[in-house]
């Protein structure tokens, strides 16, 4: 391998020329730095060093898993669904697919962690999501699968409101109520009056003449369909789950 500067032992420094000493010293320092860099990086064919000093380490696509070597783990690229994914194989031939679709392959890597580590993660999640916790998700996967803990029940078709002991509707945990639509009762209608023309109603021979007894009261016409009205607030639909065990 060619280096920036090379030792030239056949033509040693002429110590009678003091002006060469500084230049030769710099050359020696550069040469040593080059050799140390090669020692630490260990470049092979296809490898380069970026301008930031980071080693560019390509993993070429392998047609099959590489040959096993005792006491070594090998990293390599392998096509999965026409995309190169990073793999590792140990001396026993155990293969782990490290990436999947450009992301860390969590499903495969989960199997390489010690059981104690997985138990520790589950213990932490049990603190984060105790029984009674409610989560809102943008995917339909049960949290028992996503988090690996607990039993979860879907909350369907309902919004959540904070408990308030000062009200009769929201003072009990897990109380439900409300309706998507509502039809007004007479008591719920705004108080109002209807103006009737007595002169028109009592016109002799009038078709709308309607006199009750001697009081002379009249009935006005009616309108409206009496149907239920929309009772929904603005909303967005997500998956909502509550941990029950």
DOLO-357218 format. One line per 8 residues: for each residue x, z, y of N, C-alpha, C. Coordinates in nm, 2 decimals. Layout:
N
X:Z:Y:X:Z:Y:X:Z:Y ~ ... .
//
This chain:
245
0.08:0.00:-0.12:0.00:0.00:0.00:0.09:0.00:0.12 ~ 0.05:-0.08:0.22:0.13:-0.09:0.35:0.08:0.02:0.44 ~ 0.18:0.08:0.50:0.15:0.19:0.60:0.18:0.14:0.74 ~ 0.13:0.22:0.84:0.15:0.18:0.98:0.30:0.18:1.00 ~ 0.37:0.28:0.96:0.52:0.29:0.97:0.58:0.32:0.84 ~ 0.69:0.27:0.81:0.76:0.29:0.69:0.90:0.35:0.71 ~ 0.94:0.44:0.62:1.08:0.49:0.63:1.17:0.37:0.60 ~ 1.28:0.35:0.67:1.38:0.25:0.64:1.51:0.32:0.62 .
1.53:0.36:0.49:1.65:0.44:0.45:1.78:0.36:0.46 ~ 1.76:0.22:0.45:1.89:0.14:0.45:1.94:0.13:0.59 ~ 1.86:0.16:0.69:1.91:0.15:0.83:1.88:0.28:0.90 ~ 1.96:0.39:0.87:1.93:0.52:0.93:1.95:0.51:1.08 ~ 1.90:0.62:1.14:1.91:0.62:1.29:2.05:0.64:1.33 ~ 2.08:0.56:1.44:2.21:0.57:1.50:2.21:0.69:1.59 ~ 2.26:0.80:1.55:2.25:0.93:1.63:2.33:0.92:1.76 ~ 2.42:0.81:1.77:2.49:0.80:1.90:2.40:0.74:2.01 .
2.28:0.69:1.96:2.18:0.64:2.06:2.07:0.73:2.07 ~ 2.08:0.83:2.16:1.98:0.93:2.17:1.85:0.88:2.21 ~ 1.84:0.77:2.28:1.71:0.71:2.32:1.63:0.67:2.21 ~ 1.68:0.66:2.08:1.60:0.61:1.97:1.54:0.73:1.89 ~ 1.58:0.85:1.92:1.54:0.97:1.85:1.39:0.99:1.86 ~ 1.34:0.99:1.98:1.20:1.02:2.00:1.11:0.91:1.93 ~ 1.15:0.79:1.94:1.07:0.68:1.88:1.07:0.70:1.73 ~ 1.19:0.73:1.67:1.20:0.74:1.53:1.12:0.86:1.48 .
1.12:0.97:1.56:1.04:1.09:1.52:0.89:1.06:1.52 ~ 0.84:0.98:1.62:0.70:0.94:1.62:0.67:0.85:1.50 ~ 0.76:0.76:1.46:0.74:0.68:1.35:0.73:0.76:1.22 ~ 0.81:0.86:1.20:0.81:0.94:1.09:0.68:1.02:1.08 ~ 0.63:1.07:1.19:0.51:1.15:1.20:0.39:1.06:1.16 ~ 0.39:0.94:1.21:0.28:0.84:1.18:0.28:0.81:1.03 ~ 0.40:0.79:0.98:0.41:0.75:0.84:0.36:0.86:0.75 ~ 0.40:0.99:0.78:0.35:1.10:0.70:0.20:1.12:0.71 .
0.14:1.09:0.83:0.00:1.10:0.85:-0.07:1.00:0.76 ~ -0.02:0.88:0.76:-0.08:0.78:0.68:-0.08:0.81:0.53 ~ 0.03:0.87:0.48:0.04:0.91:0.34:-0.05:1.02:0.31 ~ -0.06:1.12:0.40:-0.15:1.23:0.38:-0.30:1.19:0.37 ~ -0.33:1.09:0.46:-0.47:1.04:0.47:-0.50:0.97:0.33 ~ -0.41:0.90:0.28:-0.43:0.83:0.15:-0.44:0.93:0.04 ~ -0.36:1.04:0.05:-0.37:1.15:-0.05:-0.51:1.21:-0.05 ~ -0.56:1.24:0.07:-0.69:1.31:0.08:-0.80:1.22:0.05 .
-0.80:1.10:0.10:-0.91:1.01:0.08:-0.91:0.94:-0.06 ~ -0.79:0.91:-0.10:-0.78:0.84:-0.23:-0.85:0.71:-0.24 ~ -0.82:0.62:-0.15:-0.89:0.49:-0.14:-0.87:0.41:-0.26 ~ -0.98:0.35:-0.31:-0.97:0.25:-0.41:-1.04:0.12:-0.36 ~ -1.04:0.02:-0.44:-1.09:-0.11:-0.40:-1.24:-0.10:-0.35 ~ -1.26:-0.15:-0.23:-1.40:-0.15:-0.18:-1.42:-0.03:-0.08 ~ -1.33:0.07:-0.08:-1.35:0.18:0.00:-1.28:0.16:0.13 ~ -1.34:0.21:0.24:-1.28:0.20:0.37:-1.29:0.32:0.45 .
-1.23:0.33:0.56:-1.24:0.45:0.65:-1.31:0.40:0.78 ~ -1.41:0.47:0.82:-1.48:0.43:0.94:-1.40:0.48:1.06 ~ -1.44:0.43:1.18:-1.37:0.47:1.30:-1.38:0.62:1.33 ~ -1.49:0.68:1.27:-1.50:0.83:1.29:-1.42:0.91:1.19 ~ -1.35:0.84:1.11:-1.27:0.91:1.01:-1.34:0.94:0.88 ~ -1.46:0.89:0.87:-1.54:0.92:0.75:-1.52:0.82:0.64 ~ -1.50:0.86:0.52:-1.48:0.76:0.41:-1.61:0.69:0.38 ~ -1.60:0.56:0.38:-1.71:0.47:0.34:-1.70:0.45:0.19 .
-1.79:0.51:0.11:-1.77:0.52:-0.03:-1.89:0.44:-0.09 ~ -1.88:0.32:-0.12:-1.99:0.24:-0.18:-2.00:0.27:-0.33 ~ -2.13:0.27:-0.37:-2.16:0.29:-0.52:-2.22:0.15:-0.56 ~ -2.15:0.07:-0.63:-2.19:-0.06:-0.67:-2.29:-0.04:-0.79 ~ -2.38:-0.14:-0.79:-2.49:-0.14:-0.89:-2.43:-0.16:-1.03 ~ -2.46:-0.07:-1.12:-2.42:-0.08:-1.26:-2.53:-0.14:-1.35 ~ -2.49:-0.23:-1.44:-2.59:-0.28:-1.53:-2.64:-0.18:-1.63 ~ -2.56:-0.08:-1.66:-2.59:0.03:-1.75:-2.52:0.15:-1.71 .
-2.55:0.26:-1.77:-2.48:0.39:-1.74:-2.33:0.37:-1.77 ~ -2.24:0.42:-1.69:-2.10:0.40:-1.72:-2.05:0.48:-1.84 ~ -1.94:0.45:-1.89:-1.88:0.52:-2.01:-1.86:0.66:-1.97 ~ -1.88:0.75:-2.07:-1.86:0.90:-2.05:-1.71:0.93:-2.05 ~ -1.68:1.03:-1.97:-1.55:1.09:-1.96:-1.55:1.24:-1.97 ~ -1.47:1.29:-2.06:-1.47:1.44:-2.07:-1.44:1.51:-1.94 ~ -1.51:1.62:-1.92:-1.49:1.71:-1.80:-1.51:1.64:-1.67 ~ -1.60:1.53:-1.67:-1.62:1.46:-1.54:-1.77:1.42:-1.53 .
-1.81:1.42:-1.40:-1.94:1.37:-1.36:-1.92:1.24:-1.28 ~ -1.99:1.14:-1.31:-1.97:1.01:-1.25:-2.10:0.98:-1.16 ~ -2.08:0.94:-1.04:-2.18:0.89:-0.95:-2.18:0.74:-0.95 ~ -2.30:0.68:-0.95:-2.30:0.53:-0.95:-2.44:0.49:-0.90 ~ -2.45:0.36:-0.87:-2.58:0.30:-0.83:-2.63:0.23:-0.95 ~ -2.77:0.23:-0.95:-2.84:0.16:-1.06:-2.97:0.11:-1.01 ~ -3.01:-0.01:-1.05:-3.14:-0.07:-1.00:-3.26:0.00:-1.07 ~ -3.35:0.05:-0.98:-3.48:0.10:-1.03:-3.58:0.03:-0.95 .
-3.67:-0.05:-1.01:-3.77:-0.12:-0.95:-3.71:-0.21:-0.83 ~ -3.60:-0.28:-0.86:-3.54:-0.37:-0.77:-3.48:-0.30:-0.65 ~ -3.45:-0.17:-0.66:-3.39:-0.10:-0.55:-3.28:-0.01:-0.60 ~ -3.16:-0.02:-0.54:-3.04:0.06:-0.59:-3.07:0.21:-0.56 ~ -3.06:0.29:-0.66:-3.08:0.43:-0.65:-2.95:0.50:-0.70 ~ -2.92:0.62:-0.64:-2.80:0.69:-0.67:-2.83:0.77:-0.80 ~ -2.73:0.76:-0.89:-2.74:0.83:-1.02:-2.62:0.92:-1.05 ~ -2.63:1.01:-1.14:-2.51:1.09:-1.18:-2.53:1.11:-1.33 .
-2.41:1.10:-1.40:-2.41:1.12:-1.55:-2.30:1.21:-1.58 ~ -2.32:1.31:-1.67:-2.22:1.41:-1.70:-2.15:1.36:-1.83 ~ -2.06:1.45:-1.88:-1.98:1.41:-1.99:-2.06:1.41:-2.12 ~ -2.18:1.47:-2.12:-2.27:1.47:-2.24:-2.37:1.35:-2.24 ~ -2.36:1.27:-2.13:-2.46:1.16:-2.12:-2.59:1.19:-2.06 ~ -2.60:1.31:-2.00:-2.72:1.35:-1.93:-2.72:1.28:-1.79 ~ -2.83:1.20:-1.77:-2.84:1.12:-1.65:-2.95:1.18:-1.55 ~ -2.91:1.19:-1.43:-3.00:1.24:-1.32:-3.01:1.13:-1.22 .
-3.14:1.09:-1.19:-3.16:1.00:-1.08:-3.18:1.08:-0.95 ~ -3.08:1.07:-0.86:-3.07:1.15:-0.74:-3.17:1.11:-0.63 ~ -3.18:0.98:-0.61:-3.27:0.92:-0.51:-3.38:0.84:-0.57 ~ -3.49:0.83:-0.50:-3.61:0.76:-0.55:-3.68:0.70:-0.42 ~ -3.67:0.57:-0.41:-3.74:0.50:-0.30:-3.68:0.54:-0.16 ~ -3.55:0.57:-0.16:-3.48:0.60:-0.04:-3.49:0.75:0.00 ~ -3.55:0.83:-0.09:-3.56:0.97:-0.06:-3.50:1.05:-0.18 ~ -3.47:1.18:-0.15:-3.42:1.27:-0.26:-3.53:1.28:-0.37 .
-3.49:1.26:-0.49:-3.58:1.26:-0.61:-3.60:1.41:-0.65 ~ -3.69:1.48:-0.58:-3.72:1.62:-0.60:-3.76:1.65:-0.74 ~ -3.85:1.56:-0.79:-3.90:1.58:-0.93:-3.79:1.59:-1.03 ~ -3.69:1.50:-1.02:-3.59:1.50:-1.12:-3.49:1.61:-1.10 ~ -3.46:1.64:-0.97:-3.36:1.74:-0.94:-3.41:1.88:-0.97 ~ -3.55:1.89:-0.97:-3.60:2.03:-1.00:-3.56:2.08:-1.14 ~ -3.54:1.98:-1.23:-3.50:2.02:-1.36:-3.36:2.07:-1.38 ~ -3.27:2.05:-1.27:-3.13:2.08:-1.28:-3.10:2.22:-1.23 .
-3.20:2.28:-1.16:-3.18:2.41:-1.10:-3.20:2.52:-1.21 ~ -3.13:2.62:-1.20:-3.14:2.73:-1.30:-3.28:2.79:-1.28 ~ -3.34:2.85:-1.40:-3.47:2.91:-1.39:-3.48:3.02:-1.29 ~ -3.37:3.09:-1.27:-3.37:3.20:-1.18:-3.39:3.15:-1.04 ~ -3.33:3.03:-1.01:-3.34:2.97:-0.87:-3.49:2.93:-0.85 ~ -3.55:2.87:-0.95:-3.69:2.83:-0.94:-3.78:2.95:-0.92 ~ -3.75:3.05:-0.99:-3.83:3.17:-0.98:-3.82:3.23:-0.84 ~ -3.70:3.22:-0.78:-3.68:3.28:-0.65:-3.76:3.20:-0.55 .
-3.76:3.06:-0.56:-3.84:2.98:-0.47:-3.99:3.01:-0.48 ~ -4.03:3.02:-0.61:-4.18:3.06:-0.63:-4.21:3.19:-0.57 ~ -4.12:3.29:-0.58:-4.14:3.42:-0.52:-4.15:3.41:-0.37 ~ -4.07:3.33:-0.31:-4.08:3.31:-0.16:-4.21:3.25:-0.12 ~ -4.26:3.15:-0.20:-4.38:3.08:-0.17:-4.50:3.17:-0.19 ~ -4.49:3.27:-0.28:-4.59:3.37:-0.30:-4.61:3.46:-0.18 ~ -4.50:3.48:-0.11:-4.51:3.56:0.02:-4.57:3.47:0.13 ~ -4.53:3.34:0.13:-4.58:3.25:0.23:-4.73:3.22:0.22 .
-4.77:3.21:0.09:-4.91:3.17:0.06:-4.97:3.27:-0.03 ~ -5.00:3.39:0.01:-5.06:3.49:-0.07:-5.21:3.46:-0.11 ~ -5.26:3.53:-0.21:-5.40:3.50:-0.25:-5.49:3.52:-0.13 ~ -5.58:3.42:-0.11:-5.67:3.42:0.01:-5.62:3.33:0.12 ~ -5.50:3.27:0.11:-5.45:3.18:0.20:-5.53:3.05:0.20 ~ -5.55:2.99:0.32:-5.62:2.86:0.33:-5.52:2.76:0.39 ~ -5.51:2.64:0.33:-5.42:2.54:0.38:-5.50:2.41:0.40 ~ -5.45:2.33:0.50:-5.51:2.20:0.53:-5.41:2.10:0.51 .
-5.44:2.00:0.43:-5.35:1.89:0.38:-5.40:1.75:0.41 ~ -5.31:1.66:0.43:-5.34:1.52:0.45:-5.34:1.44:0.32 ~ -5.31:1.51:0.20:-5.31:1.45:0.07:-5.40:1.53:-0.02 ~ -5.46:1.46:-0.12:-5.55:1.53:-0.21:-5.49:1.60:-0.33 ~ -5.36:1.62:-0.33:-5.30:1.69:-0.44:-5.32:1.84:-0.44 ~ -5.36:1.89:-0.55:-5.39:2.04:-0.55:-5.26:2.11:-0.51 ~ -5.27:2.21:-0.42:-5.15:2.29:-0.39:-5.08:2.36:-0.50 ~ -5.15:2.38:-0.61:-5.08:2.44:-0.73:-4.98:2.34:-0.78 .
-5.00:2.21:-0.76:-4.90:2.11:-0.80:-4.79:2.10:-0.70 ~ -4.84:2.10:-0.57:-4.74:2.08:-0.46:-4.64:2.20:-0.45 ~ -4.70:2.32:-0.46:-4.62:2.44:-0.43:-4.57:2.50:-0.56 ~ -4.64:2.47:-0.67:-4.60:2.53:-0.80:-4.64:2.67:-0.82 ~ -4.74:2.72:-0.74:-4.79:2.86:-0.75:-4.94:2.86:-0.74 ~ -5.00:2.96:-0.81:-5.14:3.00:-0.78:-5.24:2.91:-0.83 ~ -5.37:2.95:-0.81:-5.49:2.88:-0.84:-5.56:2.85:-0.71 ~ -5.60:2.73:-0.68:-5.65:2.69:-0.55:-5.79:2.62:-0.57 .
-5.88:2.65:-0.48:-6.02:2.60:-0.48:-6.04:2.52:-0.36 ~ -6.10:2.40:-0.37:-6.13:2.31:-0.25:-6.24:2.37:-0.17 ~ -6.23:2.37:-0.04:-6.34:2.40:0.05:-6.39:2.27:0.10 ~ -6.51:2.23:0.06:-6.57:2.10:0.09:-6.68:2.11:0.19 ~ -6.68:2.02:0.29:-6.79:2.00:0.38:-6.81:2.11:0.48 ~ -6.71:2.20:0.50:-6.73:2.31:0.59:-6.61:2.33:0.68 ~ -6.64:2.37:0.81:-6.53:2.41:0.90:-6.51:2.56:0.89 ~ -6.40:2.61:0.94:-6.36:2.75:0.93:-6.37:2.81:1.07 .
-6.43:2.93:1.08:-6.45:3.01:1.20:-6.39:3.15:1.18 ~ -6.33:3.20:1.29:-6.27:3.34:1.28:-6.38:3.45:1.27 ~ -6.35:3.55:1.19:-6.44:3.66:1.17:-6.46:3.73:1.30 ~ -6.59:3.78:1.33:-6.62:3.85:1.45:-6.72:3.95:1.42 ~ -6.68:4.08:1.41:-6.77:4.19:1.37:-6.88:4.21:1.48 ~ -6.86:4.16:1.60:-6.95:4.18:1.71:-7.07:4.08:1.70 ~ -7.07:3.99:1.61:-7.18:3.89:1.60:-7.25:3.90:1.46 ~ -7.37:3.86:1.45:-7.44:3.87:1.32:-7.41:3.75:1.23 .
-7.37:3.64:1.29:-7.34:3.52:1.21:-7.20:3.51:1.15 ~ -7.10:3.57:1.22:-6.96:3.56:1.17:-6.90:3.69:1.14 ~ -6.97:3.79:1.09:-6.92:3.92:1.08:-6.88:3.96:0.93 ~ -6.90:3.86:0.84:-6.87:3.89:0.70:-6.78:3.78:0.64 ~ -6.67:3.83:0.57:-6.58:3.73:0.51:-6.64:3.64:0.41 ~ -6.61:3.51:0.42:-6.66:3.41:0.33:-6.81:3.38:0.35 ~ -6.87:3.44:0.46:-7.01:3.40:0.49:-7.02:3.26:0.52 ~ -7.13:3.19:0.48:-7.15:3.05:0.51:-7.28:3.03:0.59 .
-7.30:2.92:0.66:-7.42:2.90:0.73:-7.41:2.76:0.80 ~ -7.51:2.74:0.89:-7.51:2.62:0.97:-7.57:2.50:0.89 ~ -7.59:2.39:0.97:-7.65:2.27:0.91:-7.61:2.15:0.99 ~ -7.60:2.04:0.92:-7.56:1.91:0.98:-7.66:1.86:1.08 ~ -7.79:1.88:1.05:-7.90:1.84:1.14:-8.00:1.96:1.16 ~ -8.08:1.95:1.26:-8.17:2.06:1.29:-8.29:2.01:1.36 ~ -8.41:2.05:1.32:-8.54:2.02:1.39:-8.58:2.13:1.47 ~ -8.61:2.11:1.60:-8.65:2.22:1.69:-8.79:2.27:1.65 .
-8.80:2.40:1.65:-8.93:2.47:1.63:-8.99:2.48:1.77 ~ -9.12:2.52:1.78:-9.19:2.53:1.90:-9.12:2.63:1.99 ~ -9.07:2.74:1.93:-9.01:2.85:2.00:-8.88:2.81:2.06 ~ -8.81:2.71:2.00:-8.68:2.66:2.04:-8.69:2.55:2.15 ~ -8.81:2.50:2.17:-8.83:2.40:2.28:-8.82:2.46:2.41 ~ -8.76:2.39:2.51:-8.76:2.44:2.65:-8.90:2.46:2.70 ~ -8.92:2.57:2.77:-9.05:2.60:2.84:-9.08:2.49:2.94 ~ -9.20:2.43:2.93:-9.24:2.32:3.02:-9.39:2.31:3.03 .
-9.44:2.24:3.13:-9.58:2.21:3.15:-9.61:2.06:3.16 ~ -9.73:2.03:3.13:-9.78:1.89:3.15:-9.88:1.88:3.26 ~ -9.87:1.79:3.35:-9.97:1.78:3.46:-10.08:1.68:3.42 ~ -10.20:1.73:3.42:-10.32:1.64:3.39:-10.40:1.62:3.51 ~ -10.46:1.50:3.52:-10.55:1.46:3.63:-10.69:1.50:3.60 ~ -10.74:1.61:3.66:-10.88:1.65:3.63:-10.98:1.54:3.67 ~ -10.95:1.47:3.78:-11.04:1.37:3.84:-11.06:1.26:3.74 ~ -10.95:1.22:3.68:-10.96:1.11:3.58:-11.04:1.15:3.46 .
-11.01:1.27:3.41:-11.07:1.32:3.28:-11.22:1.34:3.29 ~ -11.26:1.38:3.41:-11.40:1.41:3.42:-11.49:1.30:3.49 ~ -11.43:1.18:3.50:-11.50:1.07:3.55:-11.62:1.04:3.46 ~ -11.73:1.02:3.51:-11.85:1.00:3.43:-11.83:0.88:3.34 ~ -11.86:0.91:3.21:-11.85:0.80:3.11:-11.71:0.76:3.08 ~ -11.60:0.84:3.12:-11.46:0.81:3.09:-11.43:0.82:2.95 ~ -11.35:0.73:2.89:-11.32:0.73:2.75:-11.24:0.85:2.71 ~ -11.16:0.90:2.80:-11.07:1.02:2.77:-11.13:1.15:2.81 .
-11.26:1.15:2.83:-11.33:1.28:2.87:-11.32:1.37:2.75 ~ -11.27:1.50:2.77:-11.25:1.60:2.66:-11.27:1.73:2.73 ~ -11.39:1.78:2.72:-11.42:1.91:2.78:-11.45:2.01:2.68 ~ -11.39:2.13:2.68:-11.41:2.23:2.58:-11.49:2.34:2.65 ~ -11.62:2.35:2.60:-11.71:2.46:2.65:-11.73:2.44:2.80 ~ -11.75:2.55:2.87:-11.78:2.54:3.01:-11.65:2.55:3.10 ~ -11.54:2.58:3.03:-11.41:2.60:3.11:-11.36:2.47:3.17 ~ -11.39:2.36:3.11:-11.34:2.24:3.16:-11.20:2.21:3.14 .
-11.13:2.26:3.03:-10.99:2.24:3.01:-10.97:2.10:2.94 ~ -10.86:2.04:2.96:-10.83:1.91:2.90:-10.70:1.91:2.82 ~ -10.68:1.82:2.73:-10.56:1.80:2.65:-10.48:1.68:2.70 ~ -10.35:1.69:2.72:-10.27:1.58:2.76:-10.23:1.50:2.63 ~ -10.18:1.38:2.65:-10.13:1.30:2.54:-10.00:1.35:2.49 ~ -9.96:1.32:2.37:-9.83:1.36:2.31:-9.73:1.25:2.29 ~ -9.60:1.28:2.28:-9.50:1.18:2.25:-9.39:1.24:2.17 ~ -9.30:1.16:2.12:-9.19:1.22:2.04:-9.22:1.21:1.89 .
-9.11:1.20:1.81:-9.12:1.19:1.67:-9.11:1.31:1.59 ~ -9.05:1.42:1.65:-9.04:1.54:1.57:-8.93:1.54:1.47 ~ -8.83:1.45:1.48:-8.73:1.44:1.38:-8.61:1.54:1.41 ~ -8.52:1.55:1.31:-8.41:1.64:1.33:-8.30:1.57:1.41 ~ -8.22:1.65:1.49:-8.12:1.59:1.57:-7.98:1.63:1.51 ~ -7.88:1.54:1.54:-7.75:1.57:1.50:-7.69:1.70:1.55 ~ -7.63:1.78:1.46:-7.58:1.91:1.50:-7.43:1.93:1.48 ~ -7.36:1.81:1.47:-7.22:1.81:1.44:-7.13:1.82:1.56 .
-7.02:1.90:1.55:-6.92:1.89:1.65:-6.82:1.78:1.62 ~ -6.74:1.73:1.72:-6.64:1.63:1.69:-6.55:1.68:1.58 ~ -6.51:1.60:1.48:-6.44:1.65:1.37:-6.34:1.54:1.32 ~ -6.24:1.59:1.23:-6.15:1.51:1.16:-6.15:1.56:1.02 ~ -6.15:1.47:0.92:-6.16:1.52:0.78:-6.02:1.53:0.71 ~ -6.00:1.65:0.65:-5.88:1.67:0.58:-5.91:1.74:0.45 ~ -5.81:1.76:0.36:-5.83:1.84:0.24:-5.80:1.99:0.27 ~ -5.90:2.07:0.24:-5.88:2.22:0.27:-5.89:2.29:0.14 .
-5.79:2.38:0.12:-5.78:2.46:-0.01:-5.77:2.61:0.02 ~ -5.83:2.69:-0.07:-5.81:2.83:-0.06:-5.75:2.88:-0.19 ~ -5.64:2.97:-0.17:-5.58:3.02:-0.30:-5.67:3.14:-0.35 ~ -5.72:3.13:-0.47:-5.80:3.23:-0.53:-5.74:3.32:-0.63 ~ -5.62:3.28:-0.68:-5.55:3.36:-0.78:-5.40:3.33:-0.77 .
//
